Every structure is written in C-alpha cells, then in structure tokens.
C-alpha cells in the first residue's frame, strides 16, 4: 500500500510551524486580575452553584450578575465570598470597599463604618486607601448628626477629619468638604454646651444653688478654651464668639453664696449665652449636606 502523501504533508507542515520562532507559544495561565477582567467582559450568566462554594472568579461573575438584577442580599453574599477567597489582596480590598459603599448607600451607617475601618486596618497600602479614609469620615459625620447628650461621635468625627487633612494635604477636591465637616462639628459641640449652660442656669434660678452657677461658668470657659480656640482655623468671625464668652474676673472667681449677689452674674451669663446662640444660628455651618449616605461614590 502506498503511503498517504497528504497526511505526511500535513504532519511535516506542523513540524515546520513548531520550529519557526514565534509561531509556537506555550499556554500560560492567566493572572487573577486578567481573569477578573475577562469575567467583566463576558455577559453575566446566572450562577449554577451556591455562592459559598464559589472561587473568587466565580464569585466576581455572580456579583456582576446580581448587581444588574439589584438583588441586595446576593450582592452582599457575593462580595463577602470574593473578600474571603481572592488570592490577590488588591482584589479583596477593592470588594471590601464596594461592600462598605453598598452599606453606606443603603443607609446602614454603622455597618459601613465597620467595613471602612476593616479596609484601613487590613489593607493600609491599598491603592484606594485615601478614599476609604474619606468615606469612613463621611460615615462618622452622618452618625454624628443625630447625637444627643453624648457627643463622643462628634469628637471622633473631628479627630478623623483632622487626621485626613494631615495625611492627605494635597487632596484639594475633598479638603474643603472636610474643613466644612470640622466647622459643623464644632458648631454642634457649641450648641450642646450652650444647652448645658442653660440647664445649670435654670437650676440656679430655681434652687438658688451657687454650685450650679459655678458649673455654668466652667462650661462657658470650656467653650472659650476648647471649642472657640480650635474653631479659629475653620470658622470665620470667630472673634465675636470669643467676645461673648469672656466674663469679668470677679464673676469667674466669685466666693459669695448669696442668691441676691449672684443673680446679676446669672443674668449676665444668660445674656451672653443668648448672644452666642443667636450668632451661631446666623452663621449656620451645615457641613457637606450635598453628601448623602445614599449617594453613589
């Protein structure tokens, strides 16, 4: 039987191709980032397995699918699975930021703060760490607004805002908003302290206790030393507040317990508190009200 020349020719052609430089490229496995980009280019398909059994690439595809559907519970579950299984910390940090933003958009400020802090703690070198710090600050700002007697959230917001300005001095796009947050937070502290002073003044007027008046004076001194002084870089016309908070020396160091002698001091203090409150209302510092928890970052 004669050999099949066509078959031999085909084999010879293949051998020649393999010997030509550049014609043969051995298969190289795609990097995880390349896999993620490939998943994002493909049209999302309905997942065929439970999210808890998916690898990171499958979970990314599932997240894309559920994002288009708006299926909130499955979006969160997909994000968590990506965070837990992604071998690349950049990918895990990116989806942790997406998770925090998702909670922020849903108005779940407490959970958003928790997730932003996780990014800051676990991925301090992430390429979006500045945004994580900024959004964490915004979350604390919004949690500060409904604060009542306890102003711990307000103090924390001021601390985070000053840290942001110190660490990211060149972020001009956000710096003016951060300064507005600081000004609004100090104004909130001022309003709270004025309420406390009124409480002590009313206590003095009703019960005649000199200690109540002394406490009111001490709170006014706190406003001058710890609030107005630190408001200077962030609030214009702050000197008017300083003037209203200044008391005569004999009033600050009074020793009498006589209600009749102390009453003029109480009236002077009440007048100063009224002036400070009016000034504060006329120069309202609302902070970045354009930023809402439901906004898309």
NUROPA-540659 format. One line per 4 residues: number of its first residue (from 1); their letters; for each residue x, y, z of N, C-alpha, C. Coordinates in steps of 0.02 Angstrom, whole numbers, plus 50000, padded with zeros to 5 digits. Example, Ala and Ser with C-alpha at 12.3 -4.5 7.8 and 13.67 -1.06 7.14 Angstrom:
<pts>
1 = as = 50660:49716:50390:50615:49775:50390:50660:49835:50390 | 50642:49888:50354:50684:49947:50357:50645:50002:50394
</pts>
This chain:
<pts>
1 = xxxx = 50043:49940:50000:50000:50000:50000:50044:50062:50000 | 50027:50111:49957:50065:50172:49953:50049:50217:50013 | 50100:50251:50039:50087:50296:50096:50042:50355:50076 | 50004:50380:50123:49959:50437:50111:50000:50501:50113
5 = xxxx = 50015:50527:50052:50058:50586:50048:50026:50648:50080 | 49960:50653:50075:49927:50712:50106:49935:50712:50181 | 49932:50655:50212:49940:50650:50285:50011:50669:50305 | 50060:50642:50266:50130:50657:50281:50145:50731:50271
9 = xxxx = 50114:50761:50221:50124:50832:50209:50097:50874:50267 | 50040:50854:50293:50009:50890:50350:50054:50887:50411 | 50081:50826:50425:50125:50818:50483:50187:50860:50475 | 50216:50860:50414:50277:50898:50401:50265:50973:50411
13 = xxxx = 50207:50996:50389:50190:51067:50396:50187:51088:50469 | 50157:51044:50509:50151:51059:50581:50219:51062:50613 | 50264:51015:50594:50331:51015:50622:50369:51078:50604 | 50360:51100:50544:50394:51161:50521:50369:51221:50560
17 = xxxx = 50304:51225:50571:50275:51281:50609:50303:51283:50679 | 50311:51225:50709:50336:51223:50777:50408:51247:50782 | 50446:51238:50725:50516:51259:50725:50526:51332:50709 | 50475:51364:50677:50480:51435:50660:50474:51478:50723
21 = xxxx = 50523:51522:50739:50520:51564:50800:50456:51606:50802 | 50424:51607:50860:50365:51649:50869:50301:51617:50849 | 50303:51561:50814:50240:51529:50792:50210:51486:50845 | 50252:51461:50889:50226:51418:50942:50231:51454:51009
25 = xxxx = 50177:51463:51042:50176:51495:51108:50145:51448:51159 | 50185:51424:51206:50156:51379:51257:50103:51414:51297 | 50054:51379:51321:49999:51408:51360:50023:51433:51427 | 50005:51494:51442:50020:51523:51507:49956:51537:51544
29 = xxxx = 49952:51516:51607:49890:51528:51645:49879:51603:51655 | 49818:51625:51649:49801:51695:51660:49810:51714:51733 | 49833:51777:51744:49837:51802:51812:49766:51812:51839 | 49761:51821:51904:49694:51829:51933:49662:51893:51908
33 = xxxx = 49702:51947:51901:49674:52010:51876:49649:52002:51805 | 49687:51963:51765:49665:51951:51696:49600:51911:51696 | 49594:51864:51742:49532:51826:51748:49474:51872:51766 | 49486:51919:51812:49433:51965:51832:49411:52007:51773
37 = xxxx = 49460:52032:51734:49443:52073:51676:49404:52033:51625 | 49423:51969:51617:49387:51926:51570:49315:51916:51592 | 49305:51905:51657:49238:51896:51683:49196:51957:51671 | 49226:52016:51681:49188:52078:51673:49171:52091:51600
41 = xxxx = 49211:52065:51553:49196:52074:51482:49140:52028:51459 | 49133:51971:51492:49082:51923:51471:49014:51945:51497 | 48962:51927:51461:48895:51941:51483:48880:51898:51545 | 48858:51929:51601:48846:51891:51662:48795:51834:51652
45 = xxxx = 48812:51777:51677:48768:51719:51673:48742:51702:51742 | 48684:51673:51746:48656:51654:51809:48700:51601:51842 | 48720:51611:51904:48764:51563:51938:48732:51494:51941 | 48774:51443:51936:48749:51374:51936:48766:51338:52001
49 = xxxx = 48799:51373:52047:48815:51342:52111:48804:51392:52167 | 48801:51367:52229:48792:51411:52286:48854:51456:52295 | 48842:51517:52316:48897:51565:52322:48951:51540:52370 | 48931:51507:52424:48980:51485:52473:49028:51433:52445
53 = xxxx = 49011:51402:52388:49055:51352:52357:49095:51380:52299 | 49089:51446:52286:49122:51476:52228:49194:51496:52245 | 49236:51495:52192:49301:51527:52200:49293:51601:52185 | 49349:51638:52189:49344:51710:52183:49319:51731:52114
57 = xxxx = 49344:51699:52061:49323:51718:51994:49248:51706:51984 | 49224:51649:52008:49153:51634:52003:49111:51683:52043 | 49137:51702:52102:49100:51750:52144:49097:51819:52112 | 49151:51839:52077:49151:51903:52041:49097:51902:51987
61 = xxxx = 49093:51847:51950:49042:51841:51898:48972:51843:51929 | 48964:51810:51987:48899:51809:52021:48881:51880:52045 | 48931:51916:52072:48919:51984:52096:48896:52029:52039 | 48928:52022:51981:48908:52061:51922:48836:52045:51902
65 = xxxx = 48819:51982:51903:48752:51960:51884:48700:51989:51932 | 48713:51984:51997:48664:52007:52047:48662:52083:52051 | 48718:52117:52034:48717:52190:52032:48668:52215:51978 | 48668:52181:51921:48622:52200:51867:48550:52187:51887
69 = xxxx = 48538:52135:51926:48470:52120:51949:48449:52163:52008 | 48499:52190:52044:48483:52229:52104:48463:52185:52162 | 48488:52123:52164:48472:52076:52217:48520:52089:52275 | 48497:52128:52324:48542:52155:52376:48574:52101:52419
73 = xxxx = 48535:52052:52442:48563:52000:52485:48617:51960:52449 | 48605:51946:52386:48653:51906:52348:48715:51948:52330 | 48706:52012:52321:48763:52056:52309:48810:52054:52369 | 48781:52062:52428:48821:52061:52490:48856:51994:52498
77 = xxxx = 48819:51940:52486:48848:51873:52493:48905:51863:52443 | 48897:51887:52382:48950:51881:52331:49012:51921:52351 | 49001:51982:52376:49058:52023:52397:49097:51988:52453 | 49061:51960:52501:49094:51926:52557:49135:51867:52532
81 = xxxx = 49107:51830:52484:49143:51772:52458:49206:51793:52420 | 49203:51847:52383:49262:51873:52348:49315:51894:52399 | 49294:51930:52450:49340:51953:52501:49375:51895:52535 | 49337:51841:52547:49364:51783:52584:49407:51737:52541
85 = xxxx = 49398:51738:52474:49432:51689:52432:49482:51719:52383 | 49481:51784:52372:49526:51814:52323:49599:51807:52345 | 49642:51778:52302:49712:51771:52321:49751:51837:52317 | 49723:51885:52281:49756:51950:52272:49727:51999:52322
89 = xxxx = 49768:52027:52368:49741:52075:52418:49712:52138:52387 | 49736:52157:52327:49707:52216:52294:49634:52203:52275 | 49620:52142:52252:49551:52124:52234:49508:52121:52297 | 49534:52089:52349:49495:52083:52412:49480:52152:52440
93 = xxxx = 49531:52197:52440:49520:52265:52466:49471:52304:52424 | 49473:52294:52358:49426:52329:52314:49355:52309:52329 | 49343:52245:52339:49274:52223:52352:49253:52237:52424 | 49300:52243:52469:49283:52265:52536:49260:52338:52535
97 = xxxx = 49292:52378:52493:49271:52447:52484:49202:52451:52451 | 49190:52407:52402:49124:52404:52371:49071:52384:52421 | 49089:52338:52466:49041:52316:52518:49025:52374:52565 | 49076:52410:52586:49065:52468:52630:49022:52521:52596
101 = xxxx = 49037:52534:52532:48997:52583:52494:48925:52560:52487 | 48916:52495:52479:48848:52468:52473:48808:52482:52537 | 48839:52467:52594:48804:52480:52658:48791:52555:52666 | 48839:52596:52646:48830:52668:52651:48771:52691:52608
105 = xxxx = 48766:52664:52548:48711:52681:52504:48644:52659:52529 | 48643:52606:52569:48581:52581:52598:48563:52617:52663 | 48606:52662:52685:48593:52699:52746:48611:52661:52809 | 48647:52604:52801:48669:52565:52859:48738:52593:52880
109 = xxxx = 48736:52650:52914:48797:52687:52929:48843:52648:52976 | 48814:52613:53025:48854:52576:53073:48895:52522:53039 | 48863:52484:52994:48898:52431:52958:48949:52460:52909 | 48932:52516:52879:48979:52548:52832:49043:52569:52869
113 = xxxx = 49035:52599:52927:49094:52619:52967:49137:52558:52983 | 49104:52504:53000:49140:52442:53018:49182:52418:52959 | 49154:52418:52899:49189:52392:52840:49244:52440:52817 | 49231:52505:52820:49283:52553:52802:49344:52545:52849
117 = xxxx = 49329:52535:52913:49384:52527:52961:49423:52463:52948 | 49389:52411:52924:49423:52348:52906:49473:52360:52849 | 49453:52400:52800:49499:52415:52745:49560:52452:52772 | 49549:52502:52813:49603:52543:52840:49651:52500:52882
121 = xxxx = 49623:52452:52919:49664:52410:52963:49700:52354:52925 | 49664:52320:52881:49691:52261:52848:49731:52277:52785 | 49709:52329:52748:49742:52346:52684:49766:52418:52684 | 49812:52436:52730:49834:52506:52733:49871:52529:52671
125 = xxxx = 49896:52482:52631:49932:52500:52570:49890:52496:52507 | 49825:52486:52514:49781:52479:52455:49781:52544:52415 | 49775:52537:52349:49778:52597:52306:49718:52643:52315 | 49666:52621:52351:49608:52664:52364:49602:52681:52438
129 = xxxx = 49658:52679:52475:49655:52689:52547:49634:52760:52565 | 49653:52809:52522:49632:52878:52536:49556:52884:52533 | 49526:52853:52483:49453:52854:52477:49420:52819:52536 | 49452:52765:52559:49424:52730:52617:49424:52775:52678
133 = xxxx = 49479:52812:52689:49482:52859:52745:49429:52913:52738 | 49422:52939:52678:49373:52993:52667:49302:52969:52679 | 49285:52911:52652:49217:52885:52659:49203:52864:52731 | 49255:52840:52765:49246:52824:52836:49230:52888:52875
137 = xxxx = 49263:52943:52858:49248:53007:52889:49176:53028:52876 | 49154:53022:52812:49085:53040:52795:49035:52998:52835 | 49050:52934:52843:49005:52890:52882:49001:52914:52954 | 49058:52932:52983:49058:52957:53052:49022:53024:53057
141 = xxxx = 49029:53065:53005:48994:53129:53005:48918:53119:53008 | 48893:53073:52967:48821:53060:52967:48797:53027:53031 | 48839:52987:53062:48819:52957:53126:48822:53008:53182 | 48858:53063:53172:48863:53117:53221:48799:53158:53225
145 = xxxx = 48764:53165:53169:48709:53213:53165:48653:53200:53214 | 48631:53137:53225:48576:53128:53273:48598:53123:53345 | 48663:53137:53360:48688:53130:53428:48650:53176:53476 | 48637:53151:53536:48602:53190:53587:48650:53216:53639
149 = xxxx = 48643:53192:53700:48686:53216:53754:48758:53192:53745 | 48766:53131:53721:48833:53103:53712:48863:53130:53647 | 48916:53168:53654:48948:53198:53595:49012:53161:53575 | 49018:53098:53596:49077:53059:53579:49085:53053:53503
153 = xxxx = 49029:53043:53467:49032:53036:53394:49056:53100:53362 | 49038:53157:53391:49060:53221:53364:49135:53230:53373 | 49160:53212:53432:49232:53217:53445:49271:53170:53399 | 49244:53110:53387:49277:53062:53342:49279:53089:53271
157 = xxxx = 49225:53121:53249:49223:53149:53182:49276:53203:53174 | 49283:53246:53223:49333:53299:53220:49403:53269:53217 | 49415:53217:53257:49480:53184:53258:49497:53154:53189 | 49449:53118:53160:49460:53086:53095:49470:53138:53040
161 = xxxx = 49432:53193:53044:49438:53245:52993:49507:53279:52995 | 49531:53293:53055:49598:53324:53061:49652:53275:53038 | 49644:53211:53053:49692:53161:53030:49693:53159:52954 | 49635:53163:52923:49631:53161:52850:49668:53221:52820
165 = xxxx = 49656:53281:52846:49690:53340:52820:49765:53336:52829 | 49786:53304:52884:49857:53296:52897:49890:53245:52850 | 49855:53190:52837:49884:53136:52797:49878:53149:52722 | 49826:53186:52702:49814:53198:52630:49806:53273:52617
169 = xxxx = 49859:53311:52628:49854:53384:52619:49843:53406:52547 | 49858:53362:52500:49853:53381:52429:49787:53361:52397 | 49742:53332:52437:49677:53311:52410:49629:53371:52409 | 49641:53417:52363:49603:53480:52363:49529:53468:52348
173 = xxxx = 49513:53415:52312:49444:53402:52294:49401:53389:52356 | 49430:53356:52406:49392:53339:52466:49408:53383:52526 | 49464:53418:52525:49486:53454:52584:49437:53507:52607 | 49405:53543:52560:49357:53595:52580:49296:53564:52614
177 = xxxx = 49276:53504:52591:49220:53470:52623:49239:53447:52693 | 49301:53424:52700:49324:53401:52766:49327:53460:52814 | 49349:53517:52791:49351:53577:52834:49280:53598:52853 | 49233:53591:52808:49163:53605:52824:49137:53557:52878
181 = xxxx = 49158:53495:52873:49137:53446:52924:49164:53466:52993 | 49227:53487:52995:49256:53508:53059:49218:53568:53088 | 49204:53617:53045:49168:53677:53068:49099:53658:53094 | 49063:53615:53057:48996:53595:53078:48999:53556:53143
185 = xxxx = 49051:53515:53152:49057:53475:53213:49069:53520:53274 | 49112:53570:53265:49124:53617:53320:49061:53657:53336 | 49023:53675:53286:48962:53710:53299:48912:53667:53338 | 48912:53602:53322:48869:53556:53359:48891:53552:53432
189 = xxxx = 48956:53549:53444:48981:53549:53513:48962:53614:53549 | 48967:53669:53513:48949:53734:53543:48875:53735:53562 | 48831:53713:53517:48760:53711:53532:48745:53667:53592 | 48779:53610:53596:48769:53564:53652:48789:53597:53718
193 = xxxx = 48847:53631:53719:48871:53662:53780:48825:53719:53802 | 48797:53755:53754:48751:53809:53772:48688:53781:53805 | 48666:53724:53783:48608:53691:53815:48626:53671:53887 | 48686:53646:53897:48707:53626:53964:48711:53687:54010
197 = xxxx = 48737:53743:53984:48741:53804:54024:48671:53827:54044 | 48624:53825:53998:48555:53844:54014:48525:53799:54068 | 48542:53735:54065:48518:53688:54116:48543:53709:54185 | 48608:53725:54190:48636:53745:54255:48607:53813:54278
201 = xxxx = 48597:53858:54229:48567:53923:54248:48497:53915:54275 | 48456:53873:54243:48388:53861:54267:48390:53828:54336 | 48438:53784:54345:48445:53751:54411:48461:53802:54465 | 48505:53850:54447:48522:53903:54495:48461:53946:54510
205 = xxxx = 48424:53966:54459:48367:54011:54468:48312:53977:54509 | 48304:53912:54501:48250:53876:54536:48271:53858:54607 | 48332:53832:54614:48354:53805:54679:48399:53853:54717 | 48427:53904:54681:48470:53952:54715:48538:53924:54734
209 = xxxx = 48560:53873:54701:48624:53840:54718:48681:53875:54682 | 48729:53901:54722:48787:53935:54692:48829:53886:54651 | 48829:53822:54670:48869:53772:54634:48844:53764:54562 | 48779:53773:54552:48751:53768:54484:48776:53825:54440
213 = xxxx = 48779:53885:54469:48805:53942:54432:48879:53933:54416 | 48915:53906:54465:48987:53893:54455:48997:53843:54398 | 48955:53792:54395:48960:53742:54341:48945:53774:54273 | 48897:53819:54272:48880:53854:54209:48940:53896:54185
217 = xxxx = 48972:53929:54232:49031:53970:54215:49087:53927:54188 | 49098:53870:54220:49150:53824:54198:49137:53798:54127 | 49075:53786:54111:49058:53763:54043:49071:53818:53992 | 49058:53881:54011:49073:53936:53965:49148:53942:53954
221 = xxxx = 49187:53931:54006:49260:53933:53999:49283:53875:53953 | 49251:53818:53959:49267:53762:53915:49254:53780:53842 | 49198:53815:53830:49182:53838:53762:49238:53882:53735 | 49261:53928:53777:49312:53976:53755:49379:53941:53742
225 = xxxx = 49398:53895:53786:49465:53865:53782:49468:53805:53735 | 49416:53766:53731:49419:53703:53695:49378:53701:53630 | 49332:53748:53622:49291:53747:53562:49308:53808:53518 | 49299:53868:53545:49311:53927:53505:49384:53930:53482
229 = xxxx = 49430:53912:53526:49501:53915:53509:49517:53869:53450 | 49486:53810:53449:49500:53762:53396:49458:53775:53333 | 49406:53817:53340:49366:53835:53282:49400:53886:53237 | 49449:53922:53263:49479:53978:53227:49501:53961:53156
233 = xxxx = 49536:53904:53145:49558:53891:53076:49502:53873:53028 | 49442:53859:53054:49389:53832:53012:49326:53876:53008 | 49321:53925:53054:49260:53965:53057:49279:54039:53055 | 49248:54076:53009:49261:54148:53005:49221:54184:53060
237 = xxxx = 49242:54244:53076:49209:54287:53126:49205:54254:53195 | 49253:54212:53210:49252:54176:53274:49267:54223:53332 | 49298:54280:53318:49314:54327:53372:49251:54354:53406 | 49196:54357:53370:49133:54379:53402:49113:54330:53456
241 = xxxx = 49122:54266:53443:49107:54215:53493:49153:54222:53553 | 49216:54238:53540:49263:54246:53595:49241:54304:53641 | 49217:54357:53609:49194:54415:53649:49135:54396:53692 | 49088:54358:53664:49029:54338:53703:49046:54290:53759
245 = xxxx = 49100:54253:53752:49117:54203:53803:49162:54230:53858 | 49183:54293:53853:49227:54323:53903:49187:54349:53963 | 49209:54331:54023:49174:54351:54084:49219:54394:54128 | 49189:54438:54169:49229:54478:54216:49266:54432:54265
249 = xxxx = 49326:54454:54287:49367:54413:54332:49331:54398:54397 | 49296:54449:54425:49262:54438:54489:49205:54388:54483 | 49177:54383:54424:49123:54334:54413:49151:54263:54408 | 49208:54256:54376:49238:54190:54368:49259:54162:54436
253 = xxxx = 49284:54205:54480:49311:54182:54544:49267:54204:54603 | 49201:54206:54594:49158:54229:54649:49162:54180:54708 | 49153:54210:54768:49156:54169:54829:49091:54173:54869 | 49049:54220:54852:48987:54228:54890:48938:54172:54874
257 = xxxx = 48896:54158:54923:48843:54108:54914:48774:54141:54912 | 48773:54208:54915:48710:54245:54918:48675:54243:54850 | 48613:54222:54851:48574:54219:54789:48567:54289:54759 | 48553:54339:54801:48542:54407:54777:48605:54435:54744
261 = xxxx = 48664:54418:54772:48726:54443:54743:48745:54405:54679 | 48725:54343:54675:48742:54302:54617:48694:54312:54559 | 48634:54337:54573:48584:54343:54521:48607:54387:54462 | 48641:54444:54474:48666:54484:54417:48715:54444:54373
265 = xxxx = 48756:54402:54405:48802:54359:54367:48763:54311:54322 | 48711:54282:54351:48670:54235:54312:48638:54269:54253 | 48614:54331:54265:48582:54369:54211:48632:54386:54156 | 48693:54405:54175:48745:54420:54126:48763:54358:54086
269 = xxxx = 48770:54302:54121:48787:54239:54087:48731:54219:54038 | 48669:54227:54060:48612:54211:54017:48612:54254:53954 | 48629:54318:53962:48631:54364:53905:48686:54342:53856 | 48743:54322:53882:48798:54301:53839:48780:54236:53801
273 = xxxx = 48747:54191:53835:48727:54128:53803:48677:54142:53747 | 48631:54189:53759:48582:54207:53708:48617:54236:53647 | 48666:54280:53658:48702:54311:53603:48741:54258:53563 | 48771:54211:53598:48810:54159:53564:48764:54114:53523
277 = xxxx = 48706:54099:53551:48659:54057:53514:48634:54093:53452 | 48619:54157:53458:48596:54196:53400:48651:54200:53347 | 48712:54210:53369:48768:54213:53322:48775:54146:53285 | 48770:54092:53323:48776:54025:53293:48721:54012:53242
281 = xxxx = 48661:54034:53258:48605:54023:53212:48612:54065:53149 | 48642:54124:53155:48651:54168:53098:48708:54146:53053 | 48754:54107:53081:48812:54083:53043:48813:54007:53044 | 48757:53980:53022:48749:53907:53024:48801:53874:52979
285 = xxxx = 48833:53823:53007:48882:53784:52970:48854:53715:52961 | 48826:53702:52903:48790:53640:52893:48834:53582:52872 | 48897:53596:52856:48939:53542:52833:48921:53523:52762 | 48950:53469:52736:48938:53448:52667:48870:53414:52659
289 = xxxx = 48817:53453:52662:48750:53423:52658:48736:53391:52590 | 48777:53409:52540:48766:53379:52475:48785:53306:52474 | 48823:53284:52526:48843:53214:52530:48791:53177:52570 | 48757:53131:52538:48705:53092:52571:48726:53019:52572
293 = xxxx = 48708:52983:52626:48727:52912:52629:48705:52872:52568 | 48652:52891:52535:48628:52853:52478:48661:52872:52412 | 48704:52924:52416:48739:52944:52354:48786:52888:52332 | 48796:52884:52267:48844:52836:52240:48912:52869:52238
297 = x = 48961:52838:52269:49029:52866:52271:49065:52850:52206
</pts>
